[in-house]
Amino acid sequence: MTTSKSKPTTTRKTSTTRRKPTSGTTGAASKVKKTPKAKTEPVSAVPQPAPPLKKEIHPTVVTLTEPSVSAPTLRKRELLDEVVRRTEVKRKDAKKVLEETLALLGTAVAEGREINIPGFGKLMVQQVETKANARVANCKIRQSRNSGKETLAEPEKDG
């Protein structure tokens, strides 16, 4: 019996990725395509006039006016103190009158009535909106130029 020796067959693996060219190689991959240069027109020495404007534009300055508060809020206590000082009435009596006056003014606004009091101005109810916990009334008040200067009561003269 004779045995035959056969060569073992080997398969060679090939890579599917390309090799990167080294810096020293010149091949198709290392060539760079040159783009054609843009054509430039010669610059003339004579300046060209600007095209005429069809319409002149004038900017408009807009200023926003914000409401300014000239003094802090006037509270009931401060109002009562000022009434007592100006009228020299007992505080207890002035408090009753002031509370009733404010209650009447509040009722009139709630009813949507206009209030016109010299020295105070004319108060007009513009819009009323009812909320869950309050009733909101937007009012407009018009006062004359001397509204804070005139008084209804004449000062008493000592004599």
Disulfide bonds with the S-S distance in Angstrom:
none
